[in-house]
């Protein structure tokens, strides 16, 4: 493979540095600020700081404490010891901040590192106990037995009584209210409360159980079902007082008349009024204007089956006062929950996955997670999951299809995020986060996944988990990525426990790639390195037939199809599964310059889908990336591992990488030189893209030798039979495990 000219790479880097919008910061989502070197200056500047302010400001140093030198730890401990001695002045701070400070102040650096690592993803959520009318956090083994009560008492912000009006309706007798009365840190299941309501207009009040109160509180370890109230008042002209008693714990709050009046149903503008919402099967009928919304309808890329969760587009409709008094409503459809609200007086309908009440919300999910491992392994059960259930695709699908041919008696489940995700014939869907889904993760003898399991999952002795991943290894990952994000050694061990610590068998495309997983994940177990099963669909006569089918389905016709798929950028992420899309291509300029081309816009799976425009088909939510690879005549990519898959087709690629220097040395980085994995031109702007893709045949001829060398190095096992080889490895490992003597 010929290397890229040094002058071109230097020019790309220079052009990116000189761009007016170049970032001054490359902070990435999940990155731990590296503040250890700033501690001496911070200590000098905070000599007379108030105890609470000092402890709050010290948190970045406590989270990064493993990187502090011994002398720096001692200095920080001394300053925090002074603050912790004045515990009463710290009580407004979150309990975890106080506990971290006390651990450091008493020299318990190992315990501090464990607390920081173990609670990195659950901060603010913990069990509580009620003692002597006060609530205390219970961190279990993470808190030393001699921890002072003052460091564990829950902060007042979580101990107050919160009131929320869920529904407000007019009746012949007055006003009917449904309220939630919640003390977030108090577990009503362990300490059943008695709730009283008083007020001059009160006609009656009743405390009832309602799981929606627990969902409102959004706590993982506290149940608030008993915090629902049904209240009738004569009018909305006076306040209500609410008092909660749980043993010697008591809290009170006032619900003002103004808040009640603000929720009274009102007849607003002259828009159509809806008097009722009725669900029959998979259709919603809005009674009043006579509008019927079919929930089982055509969708863009999946013409059959239920609609995906999300809001439904409605005309400007308003609930009449009677219906408004019943909102919010949750109705059961065949494949959804239908949530009906009117937050601004305008009727809104949203479809949601049909989880049951005992499966919804953080508390119920934590309960289901706690059951993991209780039931025996089912040797006749296999669970397949791809992209957390959002699609049935990738290597898990290819493996499942091969296994179905070989072991037709095996019961096969597919994890689906909702019932809009179709599953192959002969398999069963299991709804993500349902009780059945947790049971499948717990009991399936075989689990095949292309993403890491959720952090609650613990591998079981007789369970075989096959990790296929969903992209060719090329970007930094594992320990080198975590260190670049300033993760502490203990935090890295935690990450390893929840990644490679769950694997039984790893799938890689090529033996040369194995070392990256062994080095970056400390993986010493078995690897099958003979191609990705997902790429079997990209070769052979069936691939050519599928190409024509997809082009017809997308309406490409005889136009040149250009697949554009910018990758995820860590420094644009706002969540583990959400990020702004990087916009390097001027789509308008592209379509104006190349009217005989069509741009297939493919956002990352964490990007929101856009809309079609002249010359552009948005395929972000197309369920099968292989279809798009086959349909395209040329690809415009950046750092996405999609380049390895696309190269299998033999069609040309262009690499739009104006931020190459920033990406390589700041926001992410690579396992090996990026330039070695780009069998096509590297360009920095839209004009260069237009120039290169104008004639795909000429582009292909120019880089034919480079592409052949690339495929010989990276894709030699992608011959259409990788699925068979991987299933051989799975069955072989299962057989060896079953025949091995029990070490106990």
C-alpha positions in Angstrom: 0.0 0.0 0.0 1.4 3.4 -0.9 1.7 5.9 1.9 0.1 9.3 1.8 2.4 12.2 0.9 3.8 13.9 4.0 3.0 17.3 2.5 -0.7 16.4 2.2 -0.9 15.3 5.8 1.0 18.3 7.0 -1.3 20.5 5.0 -4.4 18.9 6.5 -3.1 19.4 10.0 -2.2 23.1 9.3 -5.5 23.8 7.7 -7.3 22.4 10.7 -5.3 24.4 13.2 -5.9 27.6 11.2 -9.6 27.2 10.9 -11.5 30.0 12.7 -13.8 27.6 14.5 -11.0 25.3 15.8 -11.7 24.3 19.4 -9.5 25.6 22.3 -10.6 22.6 24.4 -11.0 18.9 23.6 -12.7 17.9 26.8 -14.6 14.6 26.1 -17.6 13.2 27.7 -16.7 11.0 30.7 -13.2 12.6 31.0 -11.9 13.1 34.6 -10.3 16.5 34.9 -6.5 16.1 35.5 -6.2 18.5 38.5 -3.4 16.9 40.6 -0.8 19.3 39.5 -3.0 22.2 40.5 -3.2 21.2 44.1 -0.3 23.2 45.6 -1.7 26.5 44.1 -5.2 25.6 45.2 -4.1 25.0 48.8 -2.4 28.4 48.8 -5.5 30.2 47.5 -7.9 28.5 49.9 -6.3 29.0 53.3 -9.3 30.8 54.8 -12.1 29.3 52.9 -15.2 28.2 54.8 -15.4 24.5 55.6 -18.3 23.7 53.3 -16.8 25.7 50.4 -13.5 24.1 50.9 -14.9 20.5 50.9 -17.1 21.3 47.8 -14.1 22.9 45.9 -11.9 19.9 46.9 -14.0 17.3 45.1 -12.0 17.3 41.8 -8.9 16.6 43.8 -10.6 13.8 45.7 -11.9 12.2 42.5 -8.3 12.5 41.0 -6.6 11.5 44.3 -4.9 8.4 43.0 -2.7 10.7 40.9 -1.6 12.8 43.9 1.9 12.4 45.3 2.3 11.4 48.9 3.2 14.9 50.0 0.2 16.3 48.2 -2.1 13.8 49.8 -0.8 14.7 53.2 -1.3 18.4 52.6 -4.8 17.9 51.3 -5.7 15.6 54.2 -4.5 18.2 56.7 -6.7 20.9 55.2 -9.7 18.6 55.0 -9.3 17.4 58.5 -9.8 20.9 59.7 -13.0 21.2 57.7 -14.3 17.8 58.7 -13.9 18.7 62.4 -16.6 21.3 61.8 -19.2 18.7 60.6 -22.2 20.8 61.4 -21.1 23.3 58.8 -21.0 20.6 56.1 -24.5 19.1 56.5 -25.9 20.9 53.5 -23.3 19.3 51.2 -24.2 16.0 49.4 -23.4 13.1 51.6 -20.9 11.6 49.1 -18.9 14.8 49.1 -18.6 14.7 52.8 -17.7 11.0 52.9 -15.0 11.5 50.3 -13.6 14.4 52.3 -13.6 12.4 55.5 -11.9 9.4 53.9 -9.1 11.7 52.6 -8.8 13.6 55.9 -8.3 10.3 57.8 -5.8 8.9 55.2 -8.1 6.2 53.9 -6.9 6.6 50.3 -7.6 3.0 49.2 -11.2 3.3 50.5 -11.5 6.7 48.7 -10.3 5.2 45.4 -12.8 2.3 45.8 -15.7 4.7 46.5 -14.8 6.9 43.6 -14.5 4.0 41.1 -17.5 2.0 42.2 -19.8 4.9 42.3 -18.7 6.8 39.2 -22.0 5.9 37.4 -24.4 5.9 40.3 -23.5 9.1 42.2 -26.3 10.4 44.3 -28.2 7.1 44.5 -27.8 4.9 47.6 -29.9 3.0 50.2 -30.8 4.8 53.3 -31.7 3.9 56.9 -33.9 5.9 59.4 -32.4 6.1 62.9 -33.7 8.4 65.6 -35.7 10.5 63.2 -32.7 11.1 60.9 -31.8 9.6 57.5 -28.4 8.1 56.8 -26.8 6.8 53.6 -25.7 3.2 53.5 -22.8 2.6 51.2 -22.3 -1.0 52.4 -18.7 -2.2 52.2 -17.6 1.1 50.7 -17.9 2.9 54.1 -15.7 2.0 57.0 -17.5 0.9 60.1 -16.1 3.8 62.1 -17.5 6.4 59.7 -19.0 9.3 61.8 -22.8 9.7 61.5 -22.3 13.3 60.5 -20.5 12.2 57.3 -23.4 9.8 56.4 -26.5 11.9 57.3 -28.4 12.6 54.1 -28.4 16.3 53.1 -31.5 18.3 53.8 -32.2 18.7 50.1 -33.2 15.0 49.8 -35.0 14.9 53.2 -37.7 17.6 52.6 -41.3 16.8 51.6 -42.0 17.5 47.9 -45.5 17.9 46.6 -46.5 17.4 43.0 -49.9 17.8 41.4 -50.4 14.9 39.1 -54.0 15.5 38.1 -56.5 18.3 38.8 -60.2 17.9 37.8 -63.4 19.9 38.4 -66.3 18.0 39.9 -69.8 18.9 41.1 -68.5 19.0 44.7 -65.4 21.1 43.9 -61.9 20.3 42.8 -60.4 16.8 42.8 -56.6 16.5 43.1 -54.2 13.6 42.8 -50.9 14.5 44.6 -47.5 12.9 45.1 -46.0 13.5 48.6 -42.4 12.4 48.4 -39.3 12.5 50.7 -36.8 11.3 48.2 -34.3 9.8 50.7 -37.0 7.9 52.7 -37.8 4.4 51.6 -41.6 4.1 52.2 -41.4 0.3 51.8 -39.1 0.1 54.8 -40.7 2.9 56.8 -44.4 3.2 55.8 -45.5 6.8 56.2 -48.8 8.3 57.4 -49.7 11.4 55.4 -52.1 14.0 56.6 -53.8 16.8 54.7 -55.4 19.9 56.3 -56.8 23.1 55.0 -60.0 25.3 55.2 -61.4 24.0 51.9 -60.6 20.3 52.5 -63.5 18.0 51.9 -61.6 14.7 52.1 -58.2 13.1 51.6 -57.1 9.5 51.1 -53.6 8.0 51.0 -53.3 5.4 48.2 -50.6 3.3 46.6 -49.5 4.4 43.1 -46.2 3.2 41.4 -46.2 6.5 39.5 -45.1 8.2 42.7 -42.0 6.1 42.8 -41.3 6.9 39.1 -41.7 10.6 39.9 -39.1 10.4 42.7 -36.6 8.7 40.3 -34.7 7.0 43.1 -33.0 3.7 42.7 -33.3 2.5 46.2 -36.4 4.2 47.7 -40.0 3.1 47.0 -42.6 5.9 47.2 -45.7 4.0 46.1 -47.4 5.0 49.4 -46.9 8.6 48.7 -50.0 9.2 46.5 -53.0 11.2 47.7 -56.5 11.7 46.5 -57.8 15.0 47.7 -61.1 16.8 47.3 -61.4 20.5 48.1 -64.3 22.9 47.9 -62.4 25.5 45.9 -58.9 26.6 45.0 -58.8 29.7 47.1 -56.8 28.5 50.1 -53.6 26.6 50.7 -53.3 22.9 51.7 -50.9 21.7 54.4 -49.4 18.2 54.0 -47.5 16.4 56.8 -45.7 13.1 56.6 -45.0 10.9 59.6 -42.7 7.8 59.6 -42.0 6.8 63.2 -40.3 9.8 64.7 -39.5 11.3 61.3 -41.8 14.2 60.3 -41.8 16.6 57.4 -44.4 19.2 56.3 -45.0 21.2 53.1 -47.6 23.6 51.8 -49.4 23.3 48.5 -50.4 26.9 47.6 -53.7 27.8 46.2 -51.9 29.5 43.3 -50.3 26.2 42.3 -53.7 24.5 42.4 -55.4 27.3 40.3 -52.6 27.0 37.7 -53.5 23.4 37.2 -57.3 23.9 36.9 -58.6 22.7 33.5 -59.4 25.6 31.3 -61.1 26.1 28.0 -58.6 27.9 25.9 -58.6 29.0 22.2 -61.0 28.0 19.5 -59.0 24.9 18.5 -60.8 21.6 18.2 -61.6 20.1 21.6 -61.0 16.4 22.3 -63.2 14.8 24.9 -61.6 11.3 25.1 -58.8 9.2 23.9 -59.5 5.5 23.3 -57.1 2.7 22.2 -58.4 -0.3 20.3 -55.8 -2.9 19.4 -53.2 -0.8 17.7 -55.2 2.3 16.9 -55.8 5.5 18.8 -59.2 7.2 18.4 -59.5 10.8 19.5 -63.1 11.4 20.4 -64.4 14.8 19.4 -62.9 15.7 16.0 -63.2 12.0 15.0 -59.5 11.7 14.1 -58.2 8.1 14.1 -54.4 7.6 14.3 -53.3 4.1 13.2 -50.4 2.9 15.3 -49.8 0.0 12.9 -48.8 1.8 9.8 -46.2 2.3 7.2 -42.8 3.5 8.2 -40.0 4.7 6.1 -37.5 1.8 6.2 -39.7 -0.8 7.9 -43.0 -0.7 6.0 -44.6 -3.4 8.2 -45.1 -3.6 11.9 -45.7 -1.3 14.8 -44.4 2.3 14.9 -41.3 3.1 16.9 -41.7 4.9 20.2 -41.8 8.6 20.2 -44.2 11.5 19.7 -47.0 11.4 17.3 -47.6 14.4 15.0 -51.0 15.9 15.8 -52.9 18.9 14.4 -53.6 21.7 16.9 -55.9 19.9 19.3 -56.8 20.7 22.9 -58.5 18.5 25.5 -61.8 19.7 26.8 -61.9 20.4 30.6 -63.2 16.9 31.5 -60.3 15.2 29.6 -57.8 17.7 30.8 -58.7 16.7 34.4 -57.8 13.1 33.6 -54.4 13.9 32.2 -51.7 12.5 32.2 -53.2 9.3 30.8 -51.3 6.1 30.1 -53.2 3.7 27.9 -52.3 0.2 26.8 -52.1 -0.6 23.1 -51.1 -4.0 21.5 -47.5 -3.1 21.1 -47.1 0.2 23.1 -48.0 2.4 26.0 -49.8 5.5 24.8 -48.9 8.5 27.0 -51.4 11.4 26.7 -50.5 14.8 28.1 -51.2 18.5 27.4 -48.3 20.4 29.0 -49.1 23.7 27.3 -52.8 23.2 26.7 -52.1 21.4 23.4 -52.7 17.7 23.2 -49.6 15.5 22.9 -49.4 11.7 22.4 -46.3 9.7 22.8 -45.7 6.0 22.1 -43.5 4.2 24.6 -42.3 0.6 25.0 -45.0 -1.4 26.9 -43.1 -2.0 30.1 -45.3 -3.0 33.0 -45.6 -0.9 36.2 -43.3 -3.3 38.1 -40.6 -2.8 35.4 -40.7 1.0 35.0 -38.5 3.6 36.7 -35.1 3.4 38.5 -36.4 1.7 41.6 -38.1 -1.2 39.8 -35.2 -1.6 37.4 -32.8 -1.8 40.4 -35.1 -4.5 41.9 -35.0 -6.5 38.7 -31.2 -6.2 38.5 -30.9 -7.5 42.1 -32.4 -10.8 41.0 -29.6 -11.5 38.6 -28.2 -15.0 39.0 -31.0 -16.4 41.2 -32.4 -18.8 38.6 -30.5 -21.8 37.1 -28.9 -21.6 33.7 -31.0 -22.9 30.8 -28.7 -24.9 28.5 -31.3 -24.7 25.7 -31.6 -20.9 25.7 -29.6 -18.3 23.7 -29.9 -14.5 23.8 -28.8 -12.3 21.0 -28.5 -8.5 21.3 -27.3 -5.9 18.9 -26.8 -2.2 19.7 -28.8 -2.5 23.0 -31.8 -3.8 21.2 -32.3 -1.0 18.7 -31.8 -3.3 15.7 -31.4 -6.9 14.8 -28.2 -6.8 12.8 -24.5 -7.0 12.7 -22.5 -10.1 13.7 -25.0 -11.3 16.3 -27.6 -11.7 13.5 -25.2 -13.6 11.2 -24.2 -15.9 14.2 -27.8 -16.5 15.1 -28.7 -17.5 11.5 -25.8 -19.9 11.3 -26.7 -21.4 14.7 -30.3 -21.8 13.7 -29.2 -23.9 10.7 -27.0 -26.1 12.9 -29.1 -26.4 16.1 -32.8 -25.9 15.2 -33.9 -27.0 18.7 -32.1 -24.1 20.4 -34.6 -21.5 21.8 -33.4 -18.1 20.5 -34.4 -14.8 22.0 -33.6 -11.4 20.5 -33.4 -8.3 22.7 -35.5 -5.5 21.2 -35.8 -1.9 22.5 -39.4 -1.9 21.3 -41.8 -3.9 19.2 -41.0 -1.9 16.1 -37.8 -3.9 15.9 -38.6 -7.1 13.9 -36.9 -10.4 14.7 -36.1 -13.3 12.4 -38.6 -16.1 11.9 -38.1 -18.9 14.5 -36.9 -16.5 17.2 -38.7 -14.6 20.0 -38.5 -10.9 20.9 -37.8 -10.0 24.5 -38.3 -6.3 25.5 -35.2 -4.6 26.8 -35.5 -3.8 30.5 -38.5 -6.1 31.0 -38.6 -8.8 33.6 -38.2 -11.4 30.8 -35.1 -9.6 29.5 -33.4 -9.6 32.8 -34.3 -13.3 33.2 -32.8 -14.0 29.8 -29.5 -12.3 30.7 -29.5 -14.3 33.9 -30.4 -17.8 32.5 -29.3 -18.0 28.9 -26.4 -20.5 28.4 -25.3 -18.4 25.4 -25.3 -14.6 25.0 -24.0 -13.0 21.8 -23.7 -9.2 21.9 -21.9 -6.5 19.9 -21.8 -3.9 22.7 -20.7 -4.2 26.3 -23.3 -5.5 28.8 -24.9 -3.0 31.2 -22.9 -2.5 34.4 -25.3 -4.4 36.6 -24.5 -7.6 34.7 -22.2 -10.2 36.3 -21.0 -13.2 34.3 -22.2 -16.6 35.5 -20.1 -19.7 35.8 -22.0 -21.8 33.2 -22.7 -18.9 30.8 -20.9 -18.3 27.6 -20.8 -14.6 26.5 -19.5 -14.0 23.0 -18.4 -10.4 22.4 -18.4 -9.6 18.6 -18.0 -5.8 18.9 -19.4 -3.7 16.0 -16.4 -2.1 14.4 -13.0 -2.9 13.2 -10.4 -2.1 15.9 -8.5 1.1 14.9 -9.4 3.9 17.3 -8.0 3.9 20.8 -9.9 1.8 23.3 -9.5 0.1 26.6 -6.7 1.1 28.9 -5.1 3.6 26.6 -8.4 5.4 26.1 -9.3 5.4 29.8 -5.8 6.7 30.7 -6.2 9.4 28.1 -9.4 10.4 30.0 -7.4 10.5 33.2 -9.1 7.4 34.8 -7.4 6.3 38.0 -5.9 2.8 38.3 -8.8 1.7 40.4 -11.3 3.1 37.9 -9.5 1.3 35.1 -9.8 -2.0 37.1 -13.5 -1.3 37.5 -13.8 -0.8 33.7 -12.0 -4.0 33.0 -14.2 -5.9 35.4 -17.3 -4.7 33.4 -15.8 -5.3 30.0 -13.3 -8.1 29.4 -14.4 -9.5 32.8 -17.7 -10.5 31.2 -16.3 -12.1 28.0 -16.0 -15.8 27.3 -15.0 -15.6 23.7 -13.9 -12.6 21.6 -14.4 -12.2 17.9 -11.8 -10.3 15.9 -11.3 -9.9 12.1 -7.7 -10.8 11.9 -5.1 -12.3 14.2 -2.9 -9.2 14.0 -5.8 -7.4 15.8 -5.8 -9.7 18.8 -2.9 -8.0 20.5 -4.9 -4.8 20.9 -7.5 -6.6 23.0 -5.0 -8.5 25.0 -3.0 -5.3 25.7 -5.8 -2.9 26.2 -8.3 -5.2 28.1 -5.9 -7.6 29.7 -7.7 -10.4 27.9 -6.1 -13.8 28.2 -9.1 -15.9 27.1 -10.0 -17.4 23.7 -10.3 -15.4 20.5 -11.6 -16.4 17.1 -9.8 -14.2 14.6 -11.2 -15.3 11.2 -13.4 -12.5 10.1 -16.5 -10.7 11.2 -19.7 -12.7 10.5 -21.6 -9.5 9.6 -19.5 -9.1 6.5 -20.5 -12.4 5.0 -23.4 -10.5 3.4 -21.0 -8.2 1.5 -19.6 -10.8 -0.8 -21.0 -13.2 -3.4 -24.0 -13.3 -5.8 -26.5 -12.6 -3.0 -24.7 -9.3 -2.3 -25.1 -8.2 -5.9 -28.8 -9.0 -5.8 -29.3 -7.2 -2.6 -27.5 -4.1 -4.0 -30.1 -3.8 -6.7 -33.0 -4.4 -4.3 -31.8 -1.7 -1.9 -31.1 0.9 -4.6 -34.7 0.3 -5.9 -36.1 0.6 -2.3 -34.3 3.9 -1.7 -35.2 5.3 -5.1 -31.6 5.8 -6.2 -32.2 4.8 -9.8 -29.3 5.4 -12.1 -27.7 8.1 -10.0 -24.3 7.7 -8.4 -24.9 7.0 -4.7 -22.4 8.5 -2.2 -22.5 7.2 1.3 -21.5 9.8 3.9 -21.1 8.6 7.4 -19.3 10.9 9.9 -18.3 9.0 13.1 -19.0 9.7 16.8 -16.8 12.3 18.4 -16.1 12.0 22.1 -15.6 15.7 22.5 -19.1 16.4 21.1 -20.8 13.9 23.3 -23.4 14.9 25.9 -24.2 11.3 27.1 -22.9 7.8 26.6 -25.3 7.4 23.7 -25.8 11.0 22.4 -23.5 13.4 20.5 -23.8 16.3 18.2 -23.0 15.3 14.6 -19.8 16.7 13.1 -20.6 18.8 10.1 -17.6 18.9 7.7 -19.4 18.5 4.4 -21.4 21.4 2.9 -24.4 19.4 1.7 -25.9 22.2 -0.3 -22.7 22.8 -2.2 -22.3 19.1 -2.8 -25.8 18.6 -4.3 -25.6 21.8 -6.4 -22.3 20.7 -7.9 -23.2 17.0 -8.5 -26.9 16.9 -9.6 -26.4 13.4 -11.0 -25.3 12.1 -7.6 -27.4 11.3 -4.5 -26.0 11.6 -1.0 -26.9 8.9 1.5 -26.5 10.7 4.8 -25.8 8.2 7.6 -25.4 9.6 11.1 -23.8 7.5 13.9 -26.3 5.3 15.7 -26.4 7.9 18.5 -27.3 10.8 16.1 -30.8 11.8 15.5 -32.2 11.2 12.0 -32.6 14.1 9.7 -34.9 14.6 6.7 -34.6 14.1 2.9 -33.8 17.0 0.6 -33.3 17.2 -3.1 -30.2 15.1 -3.8 -30.1 13.8 -0.2 -31.6 10.6 1.4 -31.2 10.5 5.2 -30.5 6.9 6.1 -29.5 7.4 9.7 -32.4 5.2 10.9 -32.0 2.6 8.2 -31.8 -0.7 10.2 -29.1 -2.4 8.1 -25.8 -0.7 7.4 -24.8 -3.6 5.0 -27.6 -2.5 2.8 -26.2 1.0 2.5 -22.7 -0.3 1.9 -24.0 -2.4 -1.0 -26.2 0.4 -2.4 -23.4 3.0 -2.5 -21.0 3.6 -5.4 -18.5 5.5 -3.4 -18.1 6.4 0.3 -17.1 9.7 2.0 -15.9 8.7 5.5 -13.7 10.1 8.2 -12.4 7.9 11.1 -15.3 5.4 11.1 -14.3 1.8 11.1 -16.9 1.5 8.3 -14.0 2.0 5.9 -12.9 -1.6 6.6 -16.3 -3.0 5.7 -16.8 -0.7 2.7 -13.4 -1.7 1.2 -14.6 -5.3 0.9 -16.9 -4.2 -2.0 -13.9 -2.9 -4.0 -15.6 0.5 -4.5 -13.7 3.7 -3.9 -13.5 5.8 -0.7 -12.7 9.4 0.1 -11.6 10.5 3.6 -12.9 13.9 4.7 -10.6 14.6 7.7 -10.1 18.4 8.3 -9.7 17.7 12.0 -7.2 14.9 11.6 -4.5 16.4 13.9 -7.1 17.2 16.6 -8.7 13.8 16.4 -5.5 11.8 16.4 -3.9 13.7 19.2 -6.8 15.1 21.2 -10.3 13.9 21.0 -9.7 10.2 20.4 -6.6 8.8 18.7 -5.7 5.6 16.9 -4.3 2.2 17.8 -2.0 2.3 14.8 -1.3 5.0 12.1 -4.6 6.2 10.5 -2.8 6.8 7.2 -2.2 3.1 6.9 -5.9 2.4 6.9 -7.1 4.9 4.2 -7.1 3.4 0.7 -8.2 6.6 -0.9 -7.5 10.4 -0.9 -7.5 12.4 2.3 -9.2 15.8 1.8 -10.0 18.7 4.0 -13.1 20.4 2.4 -16.2 20.0 0.4 -14.6 21.2 -2.8 -12.1 18.4 -2.7 -14.8 15.9 -2.0 -16.7 17.1 -5.0 -13.6 16.8 -7.2 -12.9 13.3 -6.0 -16.4 11.7 -6.2 -17.4 13.3 -9.5 -16.0 10.3 -11.4 -16.0 7.2 -9.1 -14.7 4.9 -11.8 -11.6 7.0 -12.2 -11.2 7.3 -8.5 -11.4 3.5 -8.2 -8.8 3.0 -10.9 -6.4 5.5 -9.2 -6.5 3.7 -5.9 -7.0 0.1 -7.1 -3.6 -1.1 -6.0 -3.9 0.6 -2.6 -7.3 -0.9 -2.0 -6.1 -4.4 -3.0 -3.2 -4.1 -0.5 -5.6 -2.8 2.2 -7.9 -5.8 1.8 -5.1 -8.2 1.8 -3.9 -6.9 5.1 -7.2 -6.2 6.9 -9.9 -8.2 5.2 -8.4 -11.5 4.1 -10.9 -13.6 6.1 -13.9 -11.8 4.8 -14.8 -14.5 2.2 -18.4 -15.1 3.0 -17.8 -17.9 5.5 -16.8 -16.1 8.7 -20.1 -17.0 10.4 -19.4 -20.7 10.0 -15.9 -20.4 11.5 -17.1 -18.3 14.5 -19.9 -20.7 15.2 -17.4 -23.6 15.0 -15.4 -21.8 17.7 -18.6 -21.2 19.9 -19.7 -24.8 19.7 -16.1 -26.0 20.3 -15.7 -23.8 23.4 -19.1 -24.9 24.7 -18.2 -28.6 24.2 -14.9 -28.1 26.0 -16.6 -26.4 28.9 -19.3 -29.0 29.3 -16.8 -31.9 29.2 -14.3 -30.2 31.6 -14.3 -31.7 35.2 -15.9 -29.5 37.8 -13.0 -27.8 39.7 -15.1 -27.9 42.9 
